[in-house]
């Protein structure tokens, strides 16, 4: 296996050294030049190298070498500091940095200055902030982002250090209160974790955002510091994202904490290497280098024995946790009193995780981590996940897409939109007889659609088996009208009027060639507007609701919302004879990394006897039933009902036609 990645280490060191020398008073700081952040589209096929990234990396390497050349002694861990940035700068190990005066600052003095600034900006938080935080409201790192994907489509977003904003600091009003937690570890030692920091029943929230309108910032939110806390209590982590800023993420963990990070190889190869001290990067195989590893999740193991499971829509980049809005689901899982025997045929929640991790090439990374001296990991093999932890309180269902060709029902049921079908059924949310399913599909990337694929997806979304669908003549499948699906994507006007304007639209992808396609479903498009105000959403979410069908619709294909559409879907809620709302399923919700595209959800072929599912991407999300209109509104992150595009007036945002991006 390869040794440490010099480029990653150089960038980590460059970040640490540069941030350490920043003035401690924000009033003395000079404006920093804009930095270009580039995000590749998850559905793009181009494999060109990121020239800007290479240039930045080379500069970091040269700076690191210059530091090393002027050294006169070996740097020791005791010399490290925690500069007042968000998050703390990386403490480099002794073998990496040699400098006689790299960090000539006093840690206590830095902390006093940080608290003084915080007292001026947020006096209500000073008392609670009695120790250094992973996030600091004064500054944001402006290190370049390391991309593990292709570069044909890009985001360019100003990424300056910023002043304080209310959503960047944890507040007592957004702390969970989901039940008391065990206070002792498996060894009987007292836990240092606060009692209100647990999510034993699961929690779905939007991420905090710098640009949220204060009047609309009323819901509990997640910050990365909420999720990765307490920092020093984390014993091991497995994390995954499409795009990763390695130095930034490294600083959220104790340098001694072992971490396996799943990312993407630019050529689609299965690889494994040590990218930072105690960090192993692993990448799964992608056929022909096509598609992407688009899953976004975390498995956080704590010294207390607790396991935190996270599924989100956010990349591991500062902008995803600050400038654009994402969705995050978190649930804490307790350790079993004693391990249970391994069951090779298990098909429950932890068994699904085990299959997913195997497909992502995590098992060899785990073995290597042990060989590297981390013999006390909470798991020694992936199967320990199910054996050691009690997932009985987890009520959601995992829906993965595993890149590759899957043949036969046992394998097809474990991936893509067919896995969605199974999750819908297992949730008790299959579309009832006499009801019609209405889908609202929110995403950040538009696919190339056909009536055949959209109806194929719709069949699974109803909870119906694809067996009968596949046995229909293909000529009939290709001529079906579009079902009642609303595709949510920000209009050009919405992006330009958002808080960041055009520069904030770098994570939204739609091409002119798609929009003007002869059979493209333009009539299904609806504007995507966040409930939080003028912020753009990177959330991927589907809200599915049932509505009554008229007697005349029997035997006919579902009527598209492009022709008739109710003003609201509130009619899905029914009441009993006493006028009380019935406690039953009114639909379901999906949250995860899947955009509403064939690349994400897969395409079916073959027959009902021997189905074949082809998935281009690795994706991951969760599905759960909706039981009331109130719950539906709590879950949906956009303004409902969404406004339908006025054809001839509204067009989707197209980054490639933006004057801002053309100038950049």
Residue pairs with C-beta under 8 A, 6 or more apart in sequence:
1 272
1 273
1 274
1 368
2 273
2 274
3 273
3 274
4 274
4 275
4 276
4 277
5 273
5 274
5 275
5 276
5 281
6 61
7 57
7 60
7 61
8 146
8 246
8 247
8 275
8 276
9 64
9 96
9 275
9 276
10 57
10 60
10 61
10 63
10 64
11 56
11 57
11 60
11 143
11 144
11 146
11 246
11 247
12 90
12 92
12 246
12 247
12 250
12 276
13 60
13 63
13 64
13 67
13 90
13 92
13 96
13 97
14 59
14 60
14 63
14 64
14 143
14 247
15 89
15 90
15 141
15 143
15 247
15 248
15 251
16 89
16 90
16 91
16 92
16 247
17 63
17 67
17 102
18 143
19 83
19 85
19 89
19 139
19 141
20 81
20 83
20 89
20 102
20 103
20 105
22 29
22 83
22 85
22 139
22 161
23 29
24 84
24 110
24 113
24 114
25 113
25 117
26 117
26 138
26 139
26 163
29 161
31 160
32 142
32 160
32 161
33 160
34 158
34 159
34 160
35 142
35 144
35 158
35 159
35 160
36 52
36 156
36 157
36 159
36 664
37 145
37 155
37 156
37 157
37 159
37 317
37 319
37 506
38 50
38 52
38 53
38 145
38 147
38 151
38 154
38 155
38 156
38 506
39 145
39 147
39 154
39 155
39 243
39 315
39 317
39 506
39 507
40 147
40 149
40 150
40 151
40 152
40 153
40 154
40 243
41 150
41 152
41 153
41 445
41 509
42 149
42 242
42 292
42 294
42 445
42 595
42 599
42 600
42 617
43 292
43 445
43 447
43 509
43 595
43 597
43 599
43 600
43 616
43 617
44 149
44 150
44 152
44 153
44 509
45 150
45 152
45 290
46 150
46 151
46 152
47 150
47 266
47 267
47 289
48 150
48 151
48 152
49 151
49 266
50 147
50 151
52 144
53 144
53 145
53 146
53 147
56 144
57 144
67 97
67 98
67 99
67 102
68 97
68 98
68 99
70 99
70 100
71 97
71 98
71 99
71 100
72 98
72 100
73 98
73 100
74 94
74 98
75 92
75 94
75 96
75 97
75 98
75 99
75 102
76 94
77 91
77 93
77 94
79 102
79 103
80 91
80 92
80 103
81 89
81 91
81 103
81 105
81 107
81 110
82 88
82 89
82 91
82 107
82 110
82 111
82 132
83 89
83 105
83 110
84 110
84 111
84 113
84 114
84 117
84 136
84 138
84 139
85 136
85 138
85 139
85 140
85 141
86 133
86 134
86 135
86 136
86 137
86 138
86 139
86 140
86 141
86 168
87 134
87 135
87 136
87 141
87 225
87 248
87 251
87 252
88 132
88 134
88 251
89 251
90 247
90 250
90 251
90 255
91 255
92 255
93 255
93 277
96 277
111 132
114 132
114 136
114 138
115 126
115 129
117 137
117 138
118 125
118 126
118 129
118 137
118 138
118 169
119 126
121 137
121 138
121 164
122 137
122 164
122 166
122 169
124 171
125 169
125 171
128 172
129 169
133 169
133 170
133 225
134 224
134 225
134 228
134 229
134 231
134 251
134 252
135 168
135 169
135 170
135 223
135 224
135 225
137 164
137 165
137 168
137 169
138 163
138 164
139 161
139 162
140 159
140 160
140 161
140 162
140 318
140 322
141 161
141 247
141 248
141 251
141 318
142 159
142 160
142 161
143 245
143 247
143 248
144 245
145 243
145 245
145 317
146 243
146 244
146 245
146 246
147 243
148 242
148 243
148 244
148 263
148 264
148 265
148 266
148 283
148 293
149 242
149 243
149 264
149 266
149 292
150 266
150 292
153 509
153 655
153 656
154 506
154 655
154 661
155 319
155 506
155 507
155 655
156 503
156 506
156 660
156 661
156 664
157 319
157 323
157 500
157 503
157 504
157 506
158 503
159 318
159 319
162 210
162 322
165 210
166 214
166 217
167 208
167 209
167 210
167 212
167 217
167 221
167 223
168 208
168 210
168 223
168 322
170 223
170 225
170 226
173 220
174 208
174 220
174 221
174 226
175 196
175 197
175 226
176 196
176 197
176 198
176 199
176 203
176 220
177 196
178 198
178 199
178 200
178 201
178 203
179 198
179 200
179 201
180 195
180 198
181 191
181 193
181 195
181 197
181 198
181 200
181 306
181 332
182 191
182 304
182 305
182 306
182 334
183 190
183 191
183 195
184 190
184 191
184 304
185 191
185 303
185 304
185 305
186 304
186 305
186 335
191 233
191 304
192 230
192 232
192 233
193 230
193 233
193 302
193 304
193 306
197 226
197 229
197 230
198 306
198 332
199 308
199 330
199 331
199 332
200 331
200 332
200 334
200 393
201 331
201 393
202 329
202 330
202 331
202 393
202 394
202 395
202 396
203 220
203 329
203 330
203 331
204 327
204 328
204 329
204 591
204 635
205 219
205 220
205 221
205 222
205 327
205 328
205 330
206 219
206 221
206 222
206 325
206 326
206 327
206 328
206 532
206 539
206 637
207 221
207 222
207 223
207 314
207 320
207 321
207 325
207 326
207 327
207 328
208 221
208 222
208 223
208 321
208 322
209 221
209 322
209 323
209 324
209 325
209 532
209 535
210 322
210 323
211 323
211 498
211 499
211 500
211 533
211 534
211 535
212 532
212 533
212 535
213 532
213 533
213 534
215 533
216 531
216 532
216 533
217 532
219 531
222 328
222 330
223 321
224 252
224 321
225 252
227 298
227 300
227 308
227 310
227 328
227 330
228 234
228 252
228 253
228 298
228 300
231 252
231 253
231 254
232 254
233 302
233 303
233 304
234 253
234 254
234 257
234 300
234 301
234 302
234 303
235 257
235 301
235 302
235 303
235 376
235 377
235 378
236 257
236 258
236 259
236 301
236 374
236 377
236 378
236 379
237 253
237 257
237 258
237 259
237 260
237 298
237 299
237 300
237 301
238 259
238 260
238 261
238 262
238 298
238 299
238 357
238 362
239 249
239 259
239 260
239 261
239 262
239 297
239 298
239 299
239 316
240 261
240 262
240 263
240 293
240 295
240 296
240 297
240 298
240 360
240 620
241 261
241 262
241 263
241 295
241 296
241 314
241 315
241 316
242 263
242 264
242 292
242 293
242 294
242 295
242 296
242 315
242 593
243 315
243 316
243 317
244 261
244 263
244 315
244 316
244 317
245 316
245 317
245 318
246 261
246 275
246 276
246 279
248 316
248 317
248 318
249 261
249 316
250 276
250 279
253 259
255 277
255 278
256 278
257 278
258 278
258 279
258 280
258 369
258 374
258 377
259 278
259 279
259 280
260 279
260 280
260 282
260 362
260 365
260 366
260 369
261 275
261 279
261 280
261 281
261 282
262 281
262 282
262 283
262 284
262 293
262 295
262 360
262 361
262 362
263 281
263 282
263 283
263 293
264 283
264 286
264 292
264 293
265 271
265 283
265 286
267 289
268 285
268 286
268 287
268 288
268 289
268 290
268 291
269 283
269 285
269 289
270 283
270 284
270 285
270 361
271 281
271 282
271 283
271 361
272 280
272 281
272 282
272 283
272 361
272 364
272 365
272 368
273 280
273 281
274 280
274 281
274 372
275 281
278 374
280 365
280 368
280 369
282 360
282 361
282 362
282 364
282 365
283 293
283 361
284 293
284 359
284 360
284 361
284 403
284 618
285 361
285 403
286 292
286 293
286 403
287 403
287 404
287 405
290 616
291 403
291 599
291 615
291 616
291 617
291 618
292 616
292 617
292 618
293 360
293 403
293 617
293 618
294 593
294 600
294 617
294 618
294 619
295 356
295 360
295 400
295 593
295 618
295 619
295 620
296 311
296 312
296 313
296 314
296 315
296 316
296 592
296 593
296 620
297 309
297 310
297 311
297 312
297 620
298 308
298 309
298 310
298 312
299 307
299 308
299 309
299 310
299 353
299 385
300 307
300 308
300 310
301 307
301 377
301 378
301 379
302 308
305 334
305 335
305 378
306 332
306 333
306 334
306 335
307 332
307 333
307 334
307 335
307 378
307 389
308 330
308 331
308 332
308 333
309 330
309 331
309 332
309 333
309 353
309 394
310 328
310 329
310 330
311 328
311 329
311 398
311 591
311 592
311 620
311 621
311 622
312 326
312 327
312 328
312 329
312 592
313 326
313 327
313 328
313 538
313 539
313 540
313 541
313 591
313 592
313 593
314 320
314 321
314 326
314 327
314 328
314 538
320 326
320 538
323 500
323 504
324 504
324 507
324 535
324 536
324 537
324 538
325 530
325 532
325 535
325 536
325 537
325 538
325 539
325 637
326 537
326 538
326 539
327 539
327 540
327 541
327 591
327 637
329 396
329 591
329 622
331 393
331 394
331 396
333 389
333 390
333 391
333 393
333 394
334 389
334 390
335 388
335 389
335 390
336 387
336 388
336 389
336 390
339 384
339 387
339 388
340 386
340 387
341 387
342 383
342 386
342 387
343 351
343 386
346 386
348 386
348 391
349 391
349 394
349 396
349 397
349 398
350 385
350 386
350 389
350 391
351 386
352 398
352 400
352 414
353 385
353 386
353 398
354 382
354 383
354 385
354 386
355 400
355 402
355 414
356 398
356 400
356 402
356 620
357 363
357 382
357 385
358 382
359 400
359 402
359 618
360 618
362 382
363 381
363 382
366 377
366 379
366 380
366 381
366 382
369 377
370 377
370 380
378 384
378 388
379 385
379 388
395 624
396 622
396 623
396 624
397 423
397 426
397 427
397 622
397 623
397 624
398 423
398 620
398 621
398 622
399 419
399 420
399 423
399 590
399 592
399 594
399 620
399 621
399 622
399 623
400 414
400 415
400 419
400 618
400 619
400 620
401 415
401 416
401 419
401 594
401 600
401 601
401 602
401 615
401 617
401 618
401 619
401 620
402 414
402 415
402 416
402 615
402 618
403 615
403 616
403 617
403 618
404 614
404 615
405 612
405 613
405 614
406 412
406 414
406 415
406 416
406 612
406 613
406 614
406 615
407 606
407 610
407 611
407 612
407 613
408 610
408 611
409 611
411 613
412 418
412 466
412 604
412 611
412 612
412 613
413 419
413 422
415 602
415 613
415 615
416 601
416 602
416 613
416 615
417 456
417 457
417 460
417 461
417 601
417 602
418 460
418 466
418 602
418 604
418 611
418 613
420 460
420 461
420 590
420 601
420 623
421 459
421 460
421 461
421 462
421 463
421 464
421 465
421 466
423 623
424 430
424 460
424 461
424 462
424 463
424 544
424 588
424 623
425 463
427 585
427 588
427 623
427 624
427 625
428 585
428 625
429 463
429 544
429 585
429 587
429 588
429 623
429 625
429 626
430 462
430 463
430 464
431 437
431 462
431 463
431 464
431 546
432 546
434 548
434 549
435 546
435 547
435 548
435 549
436 484
436 546
436 547
436 548
436 549
436 553
436 558
436 559
437 458
437 461
437 462
437 483
437 484
437 544
437 545
437 546
437 558
437 587
438 484
438 485
438 486
438 544
438 545
438 546
438 547
438 561
438 569
439 458
439 461
439 483
439 484
439 485
439 486
439 542
439 543
439 544
440 486
440 488
440 526
440 542
440 543
440 544
440 636
440 638
440 640
440 642
441 485
441 486
441 487
441 488
441 542
441 596
442 488
442 528
442 537
442 539
442 540
442 541
442 542
442 543
442 637
442 638
443 488
443 489
443 540
443 594
443 595
443 596
443 597
444 489
444 507
444 508
444 509
444 537
444 538
444 539
444 540
444 595
445 508
445 509
445 510
445 595
445 597
446 487
446 489
446 509
446 510
446 511
446 514
446 515
446 595
446 596
446 597
446 652
447 514
447 595
447 596
447 597
447 598
447 599
447 600
448 514
448 517
448 597
448 598
449 520
449 521
449 598
450 478
450 519
451 478
451 479
451 480
451 481
451 482
451 519
451 521
452 474
452 477
452 478
452 480
453 598
453 603
454 482
454 483
454 485
454 521
455 469
455 477
455 480
455 482
455 483
456 466
456 469
456 477
456 603
456 604
457 596
457 601
458 483
458 485
458 558
459 466
459 469
460 466
461 542
461 544
466 604
466 608
466 611
467 608
467 611
468 608
469 477
469 604
469 608
470 604
470 605
470 606
470 607
470 608
470 611
471 607
471 608
480 557
481 557
481 558
481 559
481 560
482 521
482 523
482 524
482 560
482 562
483 557
483 558
483 560
484 558
484 559
484 560
484 561
484 565
485 524
485 560
485 561
486 524
486 526
486 561
486 642
486 644
487 521
487 524
487 525
487 526
487 596
488 526
488 527
488 528
488 638
488 642
489 508
489 510
489 525
489 526
489 527
489 528
489 652
489 653
490 498
490 505
490 508
490 527
490 528
490 529
490 536
490 537
490 652
490 653
491 527
491 645
491 650
491 651
491 652
491 653
492 650
492 651
492 652
492 653
492 654
493 650
494 527
494 528
494 529
494 536
494 653
495 501
495 502
495 504
495 505
495 508
495 536
495 653
496 502
497 534
498 504
498 505
498 534
498 535
498 536
499 533
499 534
499 535
500 536
501 660
502 658
502 659
502 660
502 661
503 660
504 536
505 536
505 653
505 655
505 658
506 655
506 661
507 536
507 538
508 536
508 653
508 655
509 655
510 652
510 653
510 654
510 655
511 654
511 656
512 654
512 656
512 657
514 520
515 522
515 651
515 652
515 654
521 562
522 645
522 647
523 560
523 562
523 563
523 647
524 560
524 561
524 562
525 644
525 645
525 650
525 652
526 642
526 643
526 644
526 645
527 642
527 643
527 644
527 645
527 650
528 537
528 638
528 642
529 638
529 639
529 642
529 643
530 536
530 537
530 637
530 638
530 639
531 636
531 637
531 638
531 639
532 637
537 637
537 638
539 591
539 637
540 591
540 592
540 593
540 594
540 595
540 596
540 621
541 589
541 590
541 591
541 635
541 636
541 637
542 589
542 590
542 596
543 587
543 589
543 626
543 632
543 635
543 636
543 640
544 587
544 588
544 589
544 590
544 626
545 569
545 572
545 586
545 587
545 626
545 632
546 572
546 586
546 587
547 566
547 569
547 571
547 572
548 571
553 559
565 644
567 641
568 640
568 641
569 640
569 641
570 629
572 586
572 587
572 629
573 581
573 586
573 628
573 629
574 581
574 582
574 584
575 581
575 582
576 582
581 628
581 629
583 627
584 627
585 625
585 626
585 627
586 626
586 627
586 628
586 629
586 632
587 625
587 626
587 632
588 623
588 624
588 625
588 626
589 623
589 624
589 626
589 632
589 635
589 636
590 621
590 622
590 623
591 621
591 622
591 635
592 619
592 620
592 621
592 622
593 600
593 619
593 620
593 621
594 600
594 601
594 619
594 621
598 616
599 616
599 617
600 616
600 617
600 619
601 615
601 619
602 613
602 614
602 615
602 616
603 613
603 614
604 611
604 612
604 613
605 611
605 612
605 614
606 612
626 632
626 635
633 640
645 651
645 652
655 661
